[in-house]
Amino acid sequence: MKISRYFSQFFHNSQSSGIVLLVCVFISLLLANSSLGTLFQSLLDTELGNESLHLKYPVSIWINDGLMAIFFLLVGLEIKRELVEGELSNLKNASLPIFAAIGGMVIPAVIYMFFTQNTEYSNGWGIPMATDIAFSLAIISMLGNKVPAAVKIFLTALAIVDDLGAILVIALFYSEKLETSYLFISLGIFILLLLLNFFKVKKHIFYIIPGIFLWYFMHHSGIHATIAGVLLAFTIPCNTSETEISPLEKLEEKLHLPVNFLIMPIFALANTNISFHKGMVDHLASPFSLGIILGLFAGKVMGINLFSFIAIKLNISQLPDKSTWTHLIGAGLLAGIGFTMSIFIAVICFKDPIIQDEAKFAILIASIVSGFAGYSLLNALAKRKRNS
């Protein structure tokens, strides 16, 4: 199995930044529930940008739609490289994360609908479908070499497909209005980027500038803007040479540190500011909260492993290199960290601030339990193998 040194570097940096990320989560929760909570929220709500260009947004939007597009760009670059010459270049390996992600979206949605059918909450079925790439990768990265690299690649690919699926769900079911003219312009820019790749243009600037316009028009189309980062990544030239460094590899190297130690921590600070209030704990037993918690914690791992089992039994896919079904269960649990994308969908679904807070709290609980369970299982498995 060929694992690029850039992929190894990505997870090495993520392992270090994972602690920083978790500290930022704690600080954000602390701020949101202190006397500084109002001031912190006001900062996130402060609008920046140019009104005439239709680019005046709150700081929180710039973080979630702007900075995170760069994170998606880096992850997209990693996935492309593995598709070209790494673990995912094998069809059986590449197909497994796709089947797993589909199962990880379908089963949680079914569980949620089971609990909330014929209630005012039934429209929120998309909430437990999402996997938070940043946090799930941070947790698995903190395990270091205790987890096979192929399992990390599997979770990365799964999370990308999962979040792209969630973005598609938002676009089709939760977007108030899609601007088709902006979508067609975005398509035109993407085709231009593909042509640049076809004609072997190697300078990053010729991709970055159209990429910025791609983000702009994607954002105004009603589709979540972060998908522009993934689309741009898949147009950056790559090669299979071990001696010549490709434009894709050069861009990866430039993005590792800022993404891991600046963008992800800022993202955590901005999105974990959940205000706790009386009655939130009692509401965890409601059908609404149970649908979210069980959808993320149980539905994710069930769906991912069920669909993976079917794909492997049908000889369409195979287990990641040096992995076992226990590794996939651990990865499935980590995929239950829905967090920011789940919160994003919850805010879109429900306009009532009280319902939003209840959804956020349920998502937080499910994400903490899933992250702890996944980390503990994979860590225990590594210890057992080491002692055997």
N, C-alpha and C positions, 0 to 999 in steps of 0.2 A: 504494500500500500504506500502511495506517495502522498506525503503531507507537506505542503509548502512551508518554508521557514517563516513566511509572512503569516500564515495561519497560526503557527506555533507562537509567533510574537504577539499576535492578537490576543490569544488566550493568556499568555504570560502577563501582558499588560492588564488584561481584564481581571486576572487574579489579584493583582496589586490594587487596582482601582475598585474592586468589589467592596473592600473595607471602607474606602472613601464614600462609595455610593450608599452603603448602609448607614454610615454616620450622617450623611446628608438627609436620609429619610428620617432619622431620629430628630435632627435639628428642625426639619420642616414641621413634623408633628408637634414638637415642643413649641415652636413659634406660633403655630395655628391655634394652640390651646393656652396661650399666655396673653398677657396684656398687650403684646406686640402683634397679636393676630390680625387685628384690623389694619394696622399699618402695613404688615406684610402683604395682605390681600390687596390693599390699595396700590402697592408697588406693582403687583402682578397685573392689576387692572389698568395701570397707566398706559395710555396710548402713545405709540411712537410711530414715526414714518411719514410718508408723503401722501396727503389727501388726494391731490390731483392725479396721482398714479394708482389710486385705489389701494394704497399700501399702508394705511394707517390702522394699526391693530394693537391690542393690549400686549404687554410684555409676554404674558403666558402663551398667546398665539404665536408670537415670534419664536418662542422656545419650542413649542410642540410641533409647529408646522415648518419652521425654518431650520433651527439647529438640528432637529431630529431627522431632517432630510439628509443632512451630512452623515449622521449615524447610519441611516439606511443605505447611503452610498457606500460606506465602508463595508457593511455586511454584504451588500450586493456584490462588491468586488471580490470578497472572500468566496462567496458561493460560486461566482463565475469561474474563478481560478480552479476551484475544486471540480467543477463540471468539466473544465477543459483538460486537466491533467491529474487531478487528485482522486479522492475516494468516490466522488460523485460522477466520475467519468464512466464508471461501470453502471449500465442501465438498471441492473437489479438493485444497486445501492441507491441510485438517484430516485427510483420510483418509490422506495419505502417511505421517505419523509412526506411525499405527496399523499399517499394513502393514509398515513398516520395523521396528517394534518386534517384531512377530510373527516376522519373518524373523530378527531379532537374538536371539530366544530359541530358535527351533526348530533352526537350523543349528548353533549352539554345543553344544546338547544332543546332537545327532546325532554331532558330532565326538567329544565326550567319550565317548559310549557305544561308538563304534567302537574307541577305545583301551582301554577298561576292561571290555568285555563279558566275562562269565564270570569276573570277579575280585571280590575283596572290596570294591572301590571302586566298583562299578557303580551303587550307590545315590546317588552324588554327582552325577548328571547335571544337577541344578539349579544347581550352583556356577557354571559359566560363562555362565548365562543372564542374570545381573544386570548392570546399569549403575549405577555410583555417580554419582548426580546431583551431589552436592557437588563432587567432584573433576573430573568431566568439564566441568561448567559453569565451574569456576574456570580450567581450562586454556584453554578457548575464549574466556573473558572476557579473559584476558591478551593475546589477539591484538588486542583493541580493535576499531577500525573496519576492520581488515584483512579481516575476515570479514563478509559481508552479514548484516544483522540477521535476515533471514528464516531463514538457516541456523542462527543461535543459537536462534531460536524452534523450528525443526525439532528440534534436538538436545534442547531442554528438553522438548518434548512427547513425543519418543521416549523420553527417560529416564524421564519420569513413567509412561507406558504400560508401559515395560519393568519398572520397579520394582513397579508395581501387579501386573503379571503374575507377577513373582517372589514377591510377597507372597501371591498366589493359589496359586502352586505350593507355598509353605510351608504354607499353610492346608490344602490338599487332600492333599498327599503327605508332608509332614514334621511336621505337628502331631500330637502324640500323642493329643490329645483336644480336640474342639471342644465348647464349652458352648453349646448351642443357645438356652438361656434368655437368656444374655447377648447373643447375636446378635439375638434378637427385640427385646430392650430397646433395643439399639443402633439397630435399624431404626425403632423407635418414636420415638426421639429425633431421628433423621434426618428422619422425616416431619414432626415438630414444627418442625424448622428450616425445612423447605420451606414449611410453612404460614406461618411468620413472614415468609418472603420473599414469599409470595403476597399476604399482607395488608399488604405494604410497610412492615413494621417496620424502622426505619433505625438505631436505637441499637445500637452494638456489644455492649453488655453483655447484651442479650437473646439474642445468638448465642453469646457467649463462655462464659457459664455452662452452657447446655445442651451446648456443645462440650466442656467439661471432663468432664461426665458421659458424653458420647459416647466420649471417650478412655478413661475408666475402664472402661466396660463392654466396649468393643472390646478393650482390653488383656486383660481377664479371659475373653473369649470364645475365646481361642486364636488370633485373627487379629492380625497385627502391628499394634500400636497406632498407628503413624504414618499408617495409612490414614485415621484419624479426622481428621487435619489436612486431607487432600484433600477429604473429604466435607464438612467444615465450610466450606471455601473455596467450594465450589460452591453454597452456600446464601446467601452474603453478597450483598446487593443490588448490582446494577450497572446502569449506564445507558449510552446512546450519546451523551449530551449532551456537547458540548465546553465548555459554560459552567458546568454544575452538577457539582460534585465528588461522586461517589457514595460510599456507605459502604465499598465495596470499595476504591476509590482511597485513601481516608483510612487504611484499615487497612494497605494496602500501604506507604504512606509511613512509618507508624509502625514497621513491621517490618524495613525494609531494613537499617538500621545494626546493630541487635542481632543479626540473623541473620548478616550478612556478617562482622562483626568480633567477635562473641562466641560465638554458637552453633556456627558452622562450625569455628573454630579449636579450641574445646573438643572437638568431635567428632573432629577430626583427632588431637589429643593422645591421646584415649582409645582410639582404634581402630588406631593404627599401632604399638603396642608389641609388635612381633614379635621374639622372642628367637631369634637365630641360633645354630645348633650344628653340630658336625662332621658331615659327610655330607649336609647339605642341598643343597649344590651338585651332588654326584654324583646325588642323587635326582631332579634336574630332567630326567634322561634316561629316567625310568621312565614306563610307560604312564599312570600316575595323573597325574603332573605334566604330561606332554605333552598329555593330554586337557584339562587346565585351561588351560594356556598357549595351545595352538593353538585351543581353543574360544573363548577371549576375544580373542586377537590376530587370528586369521584368521577364525574363525567369525562373529564379530560383523560385521565389515566385509562379508564375503561375504553373510551373511543379509540385512543391512539393504539392501545395494545390489541383490541379486537380487530381493527382494520389492518394492522400490521400482520397479525396472525393469519388473516384471510389471504393477504397478498403473498405471504411467504408460503403458505400451504398450496396456493395456486401456482407456485413457482414463478411468480412475477417479480418478486423481490427476495432479498436475503438479509439476514441480520448484519448490522455493522461489524466490521472487522474486530476480532478479539472481544466481542461483547456477548452477553447472555440476555435472556428474557428479563432477568432481574434488573439489568441496566436499563432496559426499555421501560420497565415499571418506574424506575427512579426518574428517568427523563420525562415520562408521562406526568409524574407528580409535579416536577418543576414547571412543566407546561401549564399547570394549573395556576401559576402566578399570572393572573390576568391584568391586574393593576391598572396602569394608565390607559391602555386602549379600552379596557372594560369600563373604566370611569368615564372616558370620553363618550362611549356609546350610551352610558346611563344618563349623562347630561343631555345628550341629544334626544333620548326617548322621553324623559320626564322633565317638565319645566318647573314643577313644584320643588322648591329648595329643600323641604323636609324629606320628600321622597328621594331626592338626589343624595342627601346626607345618609339616609338609611342604606341606599344602594352602595355608596362609597364605603361605608363601614363594613357591610357584608363582603364586599370585594377585598377590603384590607384583611379581614379575618381569614377569608379563603386563601388569599395569597400568602399570608404568613404561615398558615398551617401547611399548605402545599409545599412552600419553599423549605420549611423545617423538615417535613416528612421526606421529601426528595433528597435533601442533603444528607439526612441521617441514614437513609437506606443505602445510598451510594457509598457513603463513608464506611458503614458497617460491612458492606460487601467487600470493599477494598481491604479492610482489616482482616476479615475472614480468609481472604485469598492469601494475604501476606503471612498469616499464621499457619496456613495449611501446608 
